[in-house]
Amino acid sequence: MDIAAVATALKSASIGNAISLAVTKKVMDTQKEAGAQVVELLEKSVQPHLGSRIDVRL
């Protein structure tokens, strides 16, 4: 096998791996931000004083 062909194939595989890693990191960052937003939304929605009493008047 030609050395140039092997070098080209290795470089191509290396570039493919780098792109895959970059995309994976971006997806992980996006999911981390989305998770933080969900936690923030849930923390804001908690209202412990609601539902503890029933107001019954006739």
C-alpha positions as CSV (number, residue, x, y, z in Angstrom):
1,M,0.0,0.0,0.0
2,D,1.2,3.5,-0.8
3,I,2.4,5.6,2.1
4,A,0.6,8.7,0.8
5,A,-2.7,6.8,0.7
6,V,-2.2,5.5,4.3
7,A,-1.4,9.0,5.5
8,T,-4.4,10.5,3.7
9,A,-6.7,7.8,5.2
10,L,-5.3,8.4,8.7
11,K,-5.7,12.2,8.4
12,S,-9.3,11.8,7.1
13,A,-10.1,9.5,10.1
14,S,-8.5,12.0,12.5
15,I,-10.6,14.9,11.0
16,G,-13.7,12.8,11.3
17,N,-13.0,12.0,14.9
18,A,-12.4,15.6,15.7
19,I,-15.6,16.7,14.1
20,S,-17.6,14.0,16.0
21,L,-16.0,15.1,19.3
22,A,-16.8,18.7,18.7
23,V,-20.4,18.0,17.9
24,T,-20.7,15.7,20.9
25,K,-19.3,18.5,23.2
26,K,-21.8,21.0,21.7
27,V,-24.7,18.7,22.3
28,M,-23.6,18.1,25.9
29,D,-23.3,21.8,26.6
30,T,-26.7,22.4,25.1
31,Q,-28.3,19.6,27.2
32,K,-26.5,21.0,30.3
33,E,-28.0,24.4,29.7
34,A,-31.5,22.9,29.1
35,G,-31.2,20.9,32.3
36,A,-30.3,24.0,34.3
37,Q,-33.3,25.9,32.9
38,V,-35.6,23.0,33.8
39,V,-34.2,23.0,37.4
40,E,-34.6,26.8,37.6
41,L,-38.2,26.6,36.3
42,L,-39.1,23.9,38.9
43,E,-37.5,25.9,41.7
44,K,-39.6,28.9,40.7
45,S,-42.8,26.8,40.5
46,V,-42.6,25.6,44.1
47,Q,-45.0,27.5,46.4
48,P,-45.2,25.7,49.7
49,H,-48.0,27.8,51.2
50,L,-50.5,26.7,48.5
51,G,-52.6,23.6,49.3
52,S,-52.0,23.6,53.0
53,R,-55.4,25.0,53.9
54,I,-58.9,24.6,52.7
55,D,-61.1,27.7,53.0
56,V,-64.7,26.5,53.5
57,R,-67.4,29.1,54.1
58,L,-71.2,28.6,53.9
